[in-house]
Amino acid sequence: MNIADFCIRKSTVTAVIAVLMLLGGLSAFNSMSRLEDPEFTIKDALVITPYPGATAQEVEQEVTDEIEKAIQQMGQVDEVVSKSDRGLSTITVTMKDKYDRAALPQVWDELRRKVGDAQGELPPGAVSSMVIDDYGDVYGVFVAIYGDEYSYAELKKVVDMLRKELLLVQDVAKIETFGEREEVMYVELDRERMTQLGIPPNTLINSLKSKNLVADTGRVKVGTEYIAIQPSGVIGSKEDFENLLISSDGSAQIYLKDIAVVRRDYKDPQQSMIRYDGQEAIGLGISTVSGGNVVVMGEALQERAEELKSRIPLGIEVGIISMQSEAVATAIKGFTSSLLQAVVIVVVVLLFFMGLRSALLIGAILLITIAGSFIFLAPWGVALERISLGALIIALGMLVDNAIVVVDGMLMKLQQGVERRRAASEVVAQNAMPLLGGTLIAILAFAAIGTSNDSTGEFCRSLFQVVFVSLLLSWVTAVTIMPLLCVWFLEAPKKSESGDAYAGGFYSKYRRFLEMCIRRRRLTVIAVLLVFASSLWSFKYVEQSFFPPSTRPQLMLDIWLPQGSHINATRDTTEQVEQYLLGREEVTHVSSLIAQGGLRFLLTYTPEKLNSSYAQLIMDVEPETDMDQLILELEAHMRESYPDVLAYGSKFMLGPGSVGKIQARLSGPNANELRRLSLQVEEILLADSDSKSVRTDWRQRVKVVKPIVAEEQANLNGITRTDIAETIKENFDGVQVGVYRDNDLLLPIIFRAPDERRRDVSSLNNVQIYSNATHKFIPLRQVVSDFETSYEDEMLYRRDRKLTITVFADPTLGQASALFKRVRPQIEALELPPGYTLEWGGEYEDSGKAQAALASKLPVFILMMVVITIMLFNNLRQPLIIWSCVPLALIGVTYGLLGAHQPFGFMALLGFLSLMGMLIKNAIVLIDQINIESAGGKPLHEAIVFSAISRLRPVSMAALTTALGMVPLLLDAFFAAMAVTIIFGLMCATVLTMVIVPVLYALIYRVKASPDGGME
């Protein structure tokens, strides 16, 4: 039974289904989740293990190595990268691509077990490892709470209130703070006074511990009651601390305040800081529950914040660093506008070439198809975001292809005088299977990215999902609803005077040109091959890239002071840079993140790990700002004003990637040799005028003061190396000796020297240390013979258990591929000692991994496309003709990208794959028509020419609507290269298809020229 016949006979049912698709699609659209960019799973976890007092080398050899050995026993692990700092091991574990979001929780559980098993192999003094598996969580709302003339404690009170209240808001998953200071109880000891009174440090420590521990005193039965016993004496305030009684050697009782100053304060130095517009602040990050609606959460947060205004003191402000809900709303509005523009463009094109009624009918089917797509996309978990909405625009032109063929066929039948219902039935019967085959091939062209498991594939997956649903639905509506609308509303065109529908001037010129090309078929093929060869040669001049930078009105300025700089020095430099930035007209706000990157407020943002010499300034700029020029000016200012500071500006990225577009990784057994090799690489990069931000991840070596222990004297005084280390630490940083309980807070109790001594390094010789042999304090110089200053690596990186130093660089302007192409041969020419290797990371590796993941899936789908074409025609020669035309698309792609100055990146690659499906679909329609005409009794040459002429309008209309529908995407940074690829590739290849397919058909089937110049 013909499906068109059925739908026309059941016209009421068909019409109701069409209306329901419209209404249901609108409802589904409004309920779909909204995001700025699609989600992809960050398959990384951090394993953090403190090893206080150990050098970076000791951490690497004694802690990192042991944990890495345990982790690499897991078959799920793809890569292990470790950073060994002084006193801290941080291991980043990356899992294989095949483990998706659903499988990762179980993988993280196994990781915890493996890390737990390794704890017994760690050295004494190493703290238990902590596994952080939510490293990839995104805090779509990231704000700074600040207020002029308000203390940190007052800001903290407001932050605590907001954290408590906002956690209850709809779709909020969790709330984290950034730059929050740890509150502690400082006990600043007067060691001279302790010496006079004969009070050893352990006496103080034991007194504090015994006073502040929870002790179970039990219960007692009194009559019928069972009463708990709770003794007093617990330290409950600063005054209780000061009045703590201590016994001296003479058994005298003295108060703690007689030998120490007790202060409740914030830990110094601060671990990390955040500032907003030049003021001290506290950061607050809010994440959305999985599958939640960011826009709904943002609106709910703003509503709740308005209600809480009365509880926030006047003058305390909320500075927005990133508000994803606003960005999402703006992005959705922009893409929806682009989608509507594309719909209008398509309808206008159809109106111009096919007439009012035809255009309106195809436009109606287009709206029904788009609306119906949302009904299926919503339960599939597709969100409204950059990729999915862009995919709708990309698919827009293809969505009308099937409908155009049906309408054009109906017009031809009606012009020939065929009755409406019969015409609809014949057109659908003739075209349904070829159109289905072409549609499936167009879908399969996108399937490789839809099934790729890497982060890039996950990021772009909605592109395939949207194309799959919408194109398949477009075929369904074209063979069901479209025939009914044509029967109801389509008017029969006027018959031409000659009786030939293709006797017009344009068709006549095309006929003459086509017949000339077929007569000179070999010359035509050679000419096309020469043009194709020129495009292959010219393609080397097309710039290469991975993903383009974002156009969001924000810039990052990363600054690195010399390694080992105190966080206060980094803060002071940052304050000066802030004032300069705030003085510029283009800059509206400046957020400063000191000592580490911020919370991950964008999925594509990778925060820098903890480093006191690092700061990142995030600038909000006016939308019309030339950001590339601003970056150049900022970097020039930093070079002139801060010659010792490495500073570089950058935009946020669209899509997955890594920090540093060019990365040269050198691996080997010896740290000194790796540093020597890295210097050679740095020299090559610095010699290129287009390079900037050249640096290594190991940074500079830092100074270390080494007390030389007089072993004999120390032994006589009963003093160990640990005693010396703790005494020195207590004199400067401070030593934690207990915990003070204050309601729900646990504050560390820290012993340290008074401020004047902590700031005077020259007093190190005279620091008082307790002798267990003499039971009194003696100067440190009696057990330390000398102090030496040397240099050491403060951090060491390993990759897959091999010491690895990475040299980073970025291009000053333009694409990284051009810079990489120049420096790669020079760096690879360096002579590496045996046992040392060079690997490339950065954009080269990211792009290579994404393309490799795509390439691993592509052969299967290309084979499926070939099989479908063979099944459609049941021979090999006709599929060969079709597939021979596919590479010709490169002609338009190459010259289009060169003319538009667009790089060939990952999205352009996807555009080329989709272009392949479009061309095959057009060629299928043409060859199918040749077969129909030939089977109808026409000579082969006449069948070829007539079919080409009769398919000229639908094929051209399909190509034109697809190409012009892409025009709004030319203004989008993410899709621009893809749009150029499809527009120029499709237009050029369509022209060639309408010429080369008939020519190749005549060539392969050996259609001979007749004596009168025609074909036979």
Disulfide bonds with the S-S distance in Angstrom:
none
